[in-house]
């Protein structure tokens, strides 16, 4: 049965994510040439995008993302030809669930010269919860710097929504991302999605 590829069309914007998340590239579909499609990328790192490699492709449409894996068939300057996918997954925004993590985060108040070391406990495409040894005011805007999978630097503005004092030295902070690039948000969503798949896979093995 042939699957519909109506989400792939000329001038459709997308993101290409190689195994090394730091190499995320934005692109635009230039031509559909079954069994493949040609994308013009804004950045081509030939060490990360090699002929024969499988990469992850994210296509944002309306209120969801289309995610699939595709093989690189050719690379000519910044024009890359990919194979059309055999299957894809449509991810609704409500599926951007939080996943448990243990990631160091540097929080810094605006115009402050030093930051506060914190530990992120869970993460989603919209925000995070973390443990900090300093309490901040509700609605505070903080600079938040962290790495995911030790390969991708994330820099964002975090608005503090909730604070809970755990003890004399620690606070639980919950906040939402207010300023974050599309590439950084895509990388976070990809991490969350992969963690969800790992959890579901473990659940199936234990059933």
C-alpha positions, 0 to 999 in steps of 0.5 A: 500500500502506497503511503501519502506524502502530501506533507512533502512538496516544493518549498516545504521547510524542514530540518535534517538531523544527523546522528550528531545532533549538533549538525542540525540543518534547516532546508527547503524542498526544491524538487520531488523526484521519486524515489527521492526528493532534493533539499537545499540546505542552509548548512552542509557539513560533509563530515556529518552528511555523507552519501549512504548515511541515514538521517532524521528529517523533521517536517513542521506542518500546522500543529504537528511534526512529521518525523521520518528517517531517510537515506542520503543519495547524493550531496552536491554543494548544499543540494542533498538528495534523500530517499522517500521514506517507507514510513513516517510518524505524525507527532501532535503537540500534545505528544511533546511529553516530559521525559526524566533527565539528569542534565547540568544547567547553568542559570544566570539572571539577566546582566549577572556576571556569574551563574548558578549551577543546577540540575535538570530533572525533566524536560519537554519541548516547552520547558523544564523542571530543575533543582537549584540551590538558589530560589528565584522570584516567580516570573523571573527571566533567566538565561539557561545554558545546557547540553543534550547528549553532550553534543548540542549546546542549548541556550534559551531564556527560561521564565520561572512559573513555580518554585518549591523549597525542598530544604534549607539549601535546595529549591525545585524550579519549573519554567517555560522556554520564552526565547529558543531557536527552532533548531534548539527546540527541534533538538530537544523534541528529538531527544524527548521523542527518542527517550519515549521510544526507549521507555516504550521499548523497555515496557514491551520487553517486560510484558 
